[in-house]
C-alpha cells in the first residue's frame, strides 16, 4: 500500500511541476528526476521486474530532454539551455 501512495504522490508532484512556468520547473523537476530511480527500483523489487522495466521506459520518455542534457554534461560537452531557463 505504501508503494501505491508513493507512486500517486510522485505523479501528483510531477503534474504540479508541469503546471509551473518553465523557469520555475527546474529545481522541483530535478528533485523528481532524482527520486524516480528509487521509486522505479522499489516497483521492480515489490511488484515484478517487468513492471520496473515499464516504469523505467515511462521515466525515460518523460525526462528525455533533461537526461540528454545531463548525459552531455557528463561527457564533457557544453549543451545549451532553452532561452527561458537562462539567467
Contact map, one row per residue, 1 for C-alpha under 8 A:
111110000000000000000000000000000000000000000000000000000000000000000000000000000000000
111111000000000000000000000000000000000000000000000000000000000000000000000000000000000
111111100000000000000000000000000000000001100000000000000000000000000000000000000000000
111111110000000000000000000000000000000000000000000000000000000000000000000000000000000
111111111000000000000000000000000000000000000000000000000000000000000000000000000000000
011111111100000000000000000000000000001000000000000000000000000000000000000000000000000
001111111110000000000000000000000000001000000000000000000000000000000000000000000000000
000111111111000000000000000000000000000000000000000000000000000000000000000000000000000
000011111111100000000000000000000000000000000000000000000000000000000000000000000000000
000001111111110000000000000000010000000000000000000000000000000000000000000000000000000
000000111111111000000000000000000000000000000000000000000000000000000000000000000000000
000000011111111100000000000000000000000000000000000000000000000000000000000000000000000
000000001111111110000000000000010000000000000000000000000000000000000000000000000000000
000000000111111111000000000010010000000000000000000000000000000000000000000000000000000
000000000011111111100000000000000000000000000000000000000000000000000000000000000000000
000000000001111111110000000000000000000000000000000000000000000000000000000000000000000
000000000000111111110000100110000000000000000000000000000000000000000000000000000000000
000000000000011111111000100000000000000000000000000000000000000000000000000000000000000
000000000000001111111000000000000000000000000000000000000000000000000000000000000000000
000000000000000111111101100000000000000000000000000000000000000000000000000000000000000
000000000000000001111111100000000000000000000000000000000000000000000000000000000000000
000000000000000000011111110000000000000000000000000000000000000000000000000000000001100
000000000000000000001111110000000000000000000000000000000000000000000000000000000001100
000000000000000000011111111100000000000000000000000000000000000000000000000000000000000
000000000000000011011111111110000000000000000000000000000000000000000000000000000000000
000000000000000000000111111111000000000000000000000000000000000000000000000000000000100
000000000000000000000001111111100000000000000000000000000000000000000000000000000000000
000000000000000010000001111111110000000000000000000000000000000000000000000000000000000
000000000000010010000000111111111000000000000000000000000000000000000000000000000000000
000000000000000000000000011111111100000000000000000000000000000000000000000000000000000
000000000000000000000000001111111110000000000000000000000000000000000000000000000000000
000000000100110000000000000111111111000000000000000000000000000000000000000000000000000
000000000000000000000000000011111111100000000000000000000000001000000000000000000000000
000000000000000000000000000001111111110000000000000000000000000000000000000000000000000
000000000000000000000000000000111111111000000000000000000000000000000000000000000000000
000000000000000000000000000000011111111100000000000000000010000000000000000000000000000
000000000000000000000000000000001111111110000000000000010000000000000000000000000000000
000000000000000000000000000000000111111111000000000000000000000000000000000000000000000
000001100000000000000000000000000011111111100000000000000000000000000000000000000000000
000000000000000000000000000000000001111111110000000100110000000000000000000000000000000
000000000000000000000000000000000000111111111000000100000000000000000000000000000000000
001000000000000000000000000000000000011111111100000000000000000000000000000000000000000
001000000000000000000000000000000000001111111111001100100000000000000000000000000000000
000000000000000000000000000000000000000111111111111110000000000000000000000000000000000
000000000000000000000000000000000000000011111111100100000000000000000000000000000000000
000000000000000000000000000000000000000001111111000000000000000000000000000000000000000
000000000000000000000000000000000000000000111111101100000000000000000000000000000000000
000000000000000000000000000000000000000000111111111100000000000000000000000000000000000
000000000000000000000000000000000000000000011011111110000000000000000000000000000000000
000000000000000000000000000000000000000000010001111111000000000000000000000000000000000
000000000000000000000000000000000000000000110011111111100000000000000000000000000000000
000000000000000000000000000000000000000110111011111111110000000000000000000000000000000
000000000000000000000000000000000000000000010000111111111000000000000000000000000000000
000000000000000000000000000000000000000000000000011111111100000000000000000000000000000
000000000000000000000000000000000000000100100000001111111110000000000000000000000000000
000000000000000000000000000000000000100100000000000111111111000000000000000000000000000
000000000000000000000000000000000000000000000000000011111111100000000000000000000000000
000000000000000000000000000000000000000000000000000001111111110000000000000000000000000
000000000000000000000000000000000001000000000000000000111111111000000000000000000000000
000000000000000000000000000000000000000000000000000000011111111100100000000000000000000
000000000000000000000000000000000000000000000000000000001111111100000000000000000000000
000000000000000000000000000000000000000000000000000000000111111100000000000000000000000
000000000000000000000000000000001000000000000000000000000011111111100000000000000000000
000000000000000000000000000000000000000000000000000000000001111111110000000000000000000
000000000000000000000000000000000000000000000000000000000000001111111000000000000000000
000000000000000000000000000000000000000000000000000000000000001111111100000000000000000
000000000000000000000000000000000000000000000000000000000001001111111110000000000000000
000000000000000000000000000000000000000000000000000000000000000111111111000000000000000
000000000000000000000000000000000000000000000000000000000000000011111111100000100000000
000000000000000000000000000000000000000000000000000000000000000001111111110000000000000
000000000000000000000000000000000000000000000000000000000000000000111111111000000000000
000000000000000000000000000000000000000000000000000000000000000000011111111111100000000
000000000000000000000000000000000000000000000000000000000000000000001111111111100000000
000000000000000000000000000000000000000000000000000000000000000000000111111110000000000
000000000000000000000000000000000000000000000000000000000000000000000011111110000000000
000000000000000000000000000000000000000000000000000000000000000000000001111111000000000
000000000000000000000000000000000000000000000000000000000000000000000001111111100000000
000000000000000000000000000000000000000000000000000000000000000000000001100111110000000
000000000000000000000000000000000000000000000000000000000000000000001001100011111000000
000000000000000000000000000000000000000000000000000000000000000000000000000001111100000
000000000000000000000000000000000000000000000000000000000000000000000000000000111110110
000000000000000000000000000000000000000000000000000000000000000000000000000000011111110
000000000000000000000000000000000000000000000000000000000000000000000000000000001111110
000000000000000000000110000000000000000000000000000000000000000000000000000000000111110
000000000000000000000110010000000000000000000000000000000000000000000000000000001111111
000000000000000000000000000000000000000000000000000000000000000000000000000000001111111
000000000000000000000000000000000000000000000000000000000000000000000000000000000000111
